[in-house]
Amino acid sequence: MKKIKVSHLVPGMRLAEDIFLPNTTVTLIGANTDLSVEMIKRIEALGILEVAIDETEENSKDEKEKKLIPILIKNHERAVTAVEEIIKPSSEYPLEEQVIRGLANDLLAQVELDSSLLLNLTHLKSYDNYLFSHSVNVAILTILIGEVLGYSKEELNQLGVAALLHDLGMLSISPEIWQKQGSLSTAELAEIKKHPLYGEEILKAGDFSEEVLAVAGEHHERCDGSGYPHGKKGKEISFKARILGVTDVYDACISFRPHREQMTPQQALEQLLTEKEKYDPVVLNAFISVMAIYPIGSLVLLNTGEVAKVIRVSKNNPFRPELRIYFDREGRRLVKPPRVNLAEDKYNTLYIDQTLAAEEHKKFMSMLDQD
Amino acid sequence: MNLKADLINPFLEAAFDILKRMGKTEASRGQLGLVSSPVKGDEVNAAVGVTGDLLGQVVFCMSEKTAVKLASNMLKGLPITSLDELAKSAISEFSNIVTGNAVGELGDQRYICSVTPPTVFVGRGVTVSTKDLDFLLIPLQTEIGDIKICIALRESDS
């Protein structure tokens, strides 16, 4: 239990003791209640100065997640390593379809375990093995979109395989080019733009379906014809490659790359929607259903002034995700950040006013990263 | 004091602000009106309940075309062609925020209220009735079509 100034209360904090109407024994709000916006207003209006907040109570969801997170992180790392080990020597040995299928199935199982937590993890970016973590993260996102589109398990597996292998052709290009700091020369860019062709070529040697080949070859084609290598348009691009077009760009945008600024999840989403003519509207819709308007990992400003991080999204309710409030109205870091699900009725008058601008986002993120 | 007159500005300010920031459109006010229940709705109607020091209903009415455009703008320009679940959630959130902000503004004066989750009704010929309450009508003209706000609120007895 901890006494907290009323001006530092945030929604979702749990009362440790009853609050009485001043100078009476009439209970206004009972102990163990999670505070709503209205309750905090009411407490302020009554001129109460301090209330007792319970900071020991562990949310049952928190406990469950605490157990699950290390498992998911380990599986994620394992998947990245496996992709690296399997894909890297592909110039010497042909890829075995069965092995990649197994990997895709592992990812499928992880997505089913807890997709929101997994999406949180895909934001844990490593800098040195970008290509492989990118392949795994894109596969996760792609599987999630496939689920929204109603794909069967078998189709989801194929989608996962295709996503894991989409950038295979990059291995045929000198790492000095794709890891280069600063902008690329015209010749280097032309070489990069060949990776879909290289990928398709390598896969032809193995036992892969037409679809997997098409995804590798067409994931940089764009619906308006502005893509490469062939400048295909709309339905000339296979549907699965159109899905990859979206997930590949999104993950690349939120990743750390040596040649440009890393984007916030919100910026990446806006980038996709600004250039919406490049993408399939059905895929964009499914993507918004999965990622919501405020994607997981975004820092947002609430209408009451607190800063929170999006930790879960609920289907068909893109405006009301689940949050963890990290900073109070005065910008002070909370010791025990409460968790608030905006989809709950009691938090109806609480809403996301805006996402933080990139600079602010970075500032608050670095404060969070310190522990 | 006149509750209905006090309500006009908070609702106008909240609606203008949210339409501009989330709906990406400017709005202007039409002729205010006072009608007795029931009030005739539009193709898309979102009803929000208010509880606390004020009690009653606020209903937002608009054409389907306007609703689809408003939803698309709120969803950062996502291409939307029909009033699907995603679009309805946007209309629902719009109504929720405008009502929440407006009654929140009143709260800074003397009322503390909560709003209940909006219900979205789609279809022609919808009428909204409330028990012994008149509706205050605030018609708004926007670049994406007309939106009518119908407010029926009274002070709670306790």
Interface residues (C-beta under 8 A of the other chain):
Chain A: S36 E38 K41 R42 A45 L269 E270 L273 T274 K276 P281 L284 N285 I288 S289 I293 N303 N316 N317 P318 F319 R320 D345 K346 N348 T349 Y351 Q354
Chain B: R21 G52 M74 L75 K76 G77 L78 P79 I80 T81 E85 L86 S89 A90 E93 N96 I97 G100 N101 V103 G104 G107 I112 C113 S114 V115 T116 P117
